[in-house]
C-alpha cells in the first residue's frame, strides 16, 4: 500500500454538528426536556457544535446565548454533569456573519440600520465596529418630513393639510427636509438586521436611500449604483404565538422590492433597468444561503481539532425546516462537489417543528422524532 493510500486510510475525519434552535430545542414557548442531555452526549464524545438560527431579535450573541442556555438547562429533567458549550462563541444569529464580512469595510461608513428594538440593534452594530450606523427611526425623527404620519401619530392629530400644524404661504417652509451636517455623507449600505416595528417608516427610508445615497439632498441619483441592502433573514413566514404563521423579514423584502420598482417607474427609470438595479443591490443572508453556510463551516472548523489536508469533513445539520435547514445542506453539498472539496453535509430532520411525518423532506439524510434521537443517530453514523 502506498504512503498516500495509508495516510488517507488513517486520516481522521472531522465531525461537527450545527443545530437549528426553533423547532429543535423549543416548540413555540415550550423547551425540549431532551436538549441538554443531547448536547452533553456530543460534548462527552468530543464533537464540536454550533447553534444557527434565522432569528436573533436584535440581541447580542452573548445575550441570546445566555438566555438560550438558561432555557435549555432549565427544561432538562437532569441538569447535572458538565455543562456543554452554549455561549456567544458557538451562537450564530442571522446577522452574526456581518461582523467579519461587513464590519471592516463599513466601520467608518454611514449605514442605515433597520430593525427593532432600536437600542438593541444599535448595540449590536457598535459591537460589530460600525461607528456611523444610523437607525431608521432616528433618521426619520431628524428629517421629520420623511414620514408624514409620525408627527400626526405623536400629536394624536390628522396628517391632512387642513389639520396639521404647518402654517404660512406656499414656499415659506423649505421643501423636503432641513439640512444637517451629515447629509452630504452618502450612505454606503442598508442593514436589515431584524424585523422593524414601523414598516412604513422603514420602507420609506430604504427606498429613499436606494434612489439616492444622499436622500436629503437629491431625490434620485442615476450617476451611482444603488447602495447594497443586506437582509439577514429570508423567512417570509414564522411561527409566533398566533395560531397561524405571521409575516417575517422575507415578507418585508417582498414589500420593499415592489415599492422600489414602483418608485423607479414614478421617476421614469426605464423598466428594463429595474431587475438589474435590484440584482445589484439586494444581498441575502441567513439559512439556506451559501454565505451563511460558508460562515457556519468556518465556525465549526475553529472549534474542531486540526486534521490532515486530505481528511474528510463530515458536517451535520439538525433542523426542522426542509426549505431552510435541509435546503442549506443540499446547496452546500452541490457547492463542495463542484469545488472538489472533501466536505460532506448530512441533513437530520426532526419532527418537532415545521416538518411533520409524511411531508416532503427535500432530500434529508434521515428523519427522526426529536433532538435526542438526532444526536444518537449522528453518533452512530459518525462511528462513535
Residue pairs with C-beta under 8 A, 6 or more apart in sequence:
1 9
7 308
7 310
8 310
11 307
11 308
11 310
11 311
11 312
12 307
12 308
12 311
13 307
13 311
13 312
13 313
13 314
14 300
14 301
14 304
14 305
14 307
14 311
14 312
14 313
14 314
15 47
15 314
15 316
15 378
15 382
15 384
16 47
16 48
16 49
16 50
16 300
16 301
16 303
16 304
16 313
16 314
16 315
16 316
17 42
17 47
17 48
17 49
17 50
17 315
17 316
17 317
17 318
17 375
17 378
18 49
18 50
18 51
18 52
18 296
18 300
18 315
18 316
18 317
18 318
19 25
19 49
19 50
19 51
19 52
19 318
19 319
19 371
20 51
20 52
20 53
20 287
20 317
20 318
20 319
20 320
20 321
20 324
20 325
20 353
21 51
21 52
21 53
21 55
21 68
22 53
22 55
22 239
22 320
22 353
23 239
23 319
23 320
23 321
23 350
23 352
23 353
23 354
23 355
24 32
24 35
24 318
24 319
24 320
24 350
24 352
24 353
24 370
24 371
24 374
25 31
25 32
25 35
25 68
25 71
25 72
25 371
26 32
26 71
27 352
27 353
28 239
28 241
29 241
31 71
31 72
31 74
31 75
32 72
32 75
32 352
32 370
32 371
33 75
33 76
33 77
34 370
34 371
34 372
35 72
35 75
35 76
35 371
36 72
36 73
36 75
36 76
36 79
36 84
37 76
37 77
37 78
37 372
38 371
38 372
38 374
38 375
39 49
39 72
39 84
39 86
39 375
40 81
40 82
40 84
41 375
41 376
41 379
42 49
42 84
42 375
42 378
42 379
43 82
43 84
43 85
44 82
45 379
45 384
47 378
47 379
47 382
47 384
48 90
48 300
48 303
48 304
49 84
49 85
49 90
49 303
50 90
50 91
50 92
50 296
50 299
50 300
50 303
51 65
51 68
51 86
51 90
51 91
51 92
52 92
52 287
52 292
52 296
53 92
53 93
53 94
54 94
54 232
54 233
54 234
54 235
54 286
54 287
54 324
55 93
55 94
55 194
55 233
55 238
56 64
56 93
56 94
56 95
56 96
56 193
56 194
56 232
57 64
57 120
57 194
58 115
58 116
58 117
58 120
58 121
58 124
58 193
58 194
59 67
59 93
59 120
59 124
60 88
60 120
60 123
60 124
60 127
61 88
61 91
61 92
61 93
61 96
62 87
62 88
62 91
64 88
64 91
64 93
65 86
65 87
65 88
65 90
65 91
68 86
68 91
69 83
69 86
69 87
72 86
73 79
73 83
85 303
89 303
90 299
90 303
92 292
92 295
92 296
92 299
93 232
94 193
94 194
94 232
94 233
94 285
94 286
94 292
95 124
95 191
95 193
95 194
95 232
95 285
96 295
97 285
97 291
97 292
97 295
98 128
98 191
98 230
98 232
98 285
99 127
99 128
99 129
100 295
101 291
101 295
102 128
102 189
102 191
102 230
103 128
103 129
103 130
104 129
106 130
106 188
106 189
107 129
107 130
107 131
108 131
108 132
109 132
109 188
109 189
110 132
110 134
110 182
110 185
110 186
110 187
110 188
111 125
111 130
111 132
111 133
111 134
111 187
111 188
111 189
111 190
111 191
112 134
112 136
112 139
112 187
112 189
112 190
112 191
112 205
112 206
112 209
113 121
113 122
113 125
113 130
113 133
113 134
113 135
113 136
113 191
113 193
114 136
114 190
114 191
114 192
114 193
114 196
114 202
114 205
114 206
115 121
115 191
115 192
115 193
115 194
115 195
115 196
116 137
116 194
116 195
116 196
116 197
116 198
117 197
118 135
118 137
118 138
121 135
121 193
121 194
122 133
122 135
124 193
125 133
125 191
125 193
126 133
132 185
133 191
134 187
136 196
136 198
136 201
136 202
136 205
136 206
137 198
137 201
139 146
139 205
140 146
140 147
140 150
140 201
140 204
140 205
141 150
142 180
143 177
143 178
143 180
143 216
144 150
144 151
144 177
145 176
145 177
146 177
146 201
146 204
146 205
146 208
147 200
147 201
147 204
148 159
149 159
149 200
150 201
151 157
151 159
151 164
151 165
152 158
152 159
152 163
152 164
155 165
157 163
157 164
157 165
158 164
166 173
176 216
177 183
177 216
179 216
179 217
180 216
183 214
183 216
183 217
184 214
184 217
185 214
186 213
186 214
186 224
186 227
187 209
187 213
187 214
187 215
187 227
188 213
188 227
189 227
189 228
189 229
189 230
190 206
190 209
190 210
190 227
190 228
190 229
190 230
191 230
191 232
192 206
192 229
192 230
192 231
192 232
192 249
192 252
192 253
193 232
194 232
194 233
194 249
195 248
195 249
195 252
196 202
196 252
199 252
199 255
202 252
203 252
203 255
203 256
203 259
205 215
206 229
206 256
206 260
207 256
207 259
207 260
207 263
208 215
209 215
209 227
210 226
210 227
210 229
210 260
210 263
210 281
211 219
211 220
211 221
211 226
211 263
211 264
211 267
212 218
212 219
212 220
212 221
213 221
213 224
213 227
214 221
219 267
220 267
220 269
222 269
225 277
225 280
225 281
226 277
226 280
226 281
227 281
228 280
228 281
228 282
228 283
229 256
229 281
229 282
229 283
230 283
230 285
231 249
231 250
231 253
231 282
231 283
231 284
231 285
231 286
232 249
232 285
232 286
233 248
233 249
233 250
233 285
233 286
234 249
234 250
234 253
234 284
234 286
234 287
234 288
234 289
234 324
235 248
235 249
235 250
235 286
235 324
236 247
236 248
236 250
236 251
236 254
237 245
237 246
237 247
237 248
237 250
237 251
238 245
238 246
238 248
239 245
239 246
239 353
239 354
240 246
253 282
253 284
257 278
257 282
260 277
260 278
261 274
261 278
264 273
264 274
264 277
265 271
265 274
269 277
284 291
285 291
285 292
286 292
287 293
287 319
287 324
287 325
287 327
287 328
288 323
288 324
288 325
288 326
288 327
288 328
288 329
288 330
288 331
289 328
290 331
290 332
290 335
292 328
293 328
293 331
293 332
293 335
297 313
297 315
297 332
297 343
300 315
301 313
307 313
310 342
311 342
312 342
312 343
312 344
313 341
313 342
313 343
313 344
314 344
314 346
314 382
315 332
315 343
315 344
315 345
315 346
316 345
316 346
316 347
316 348
316 378
316 381
316 382
317 325
317 326
317 328
317 329
317 345
317 346
317 347
317 348
318 325
318 348
318 350
318 371
318 374
318 375
318 378
319 325
319 326
319 347
319 348
319 349
319 350
319 353
320 349
320 350
320 351
320 352
320 353
320 354
320 355
321 353
321 354
321 355
322 349
322 354
322 355
322 359
322 360
322 361
322 362
322 364
323 362
325 347
325 349
326 347
326 349
326 361
326 362
326 363
326 364
327 362
329 345
329 346
329 347
329 363
329 364
329 365
330 347
330 362
330 363
332 343
332 345
333 344
333 345
336 343
336 344
336 345
346 365
346 366
346 378
346 381
347 362
347 363
347 364
347 365
347 366
348 364
348 365
348 366
348 367
348 368
348 374
348 377
348 378
349 355
349 361
349 364
349 366
349 367
349 368
350 367
350 368
350 369
350 370
350 371
350 373
350 374
351 357
351 367
351 368
351 369
351 370
352 369
352 370
352 371
355 361
355 367
357 367
361 367
366 377
368 374
368 377
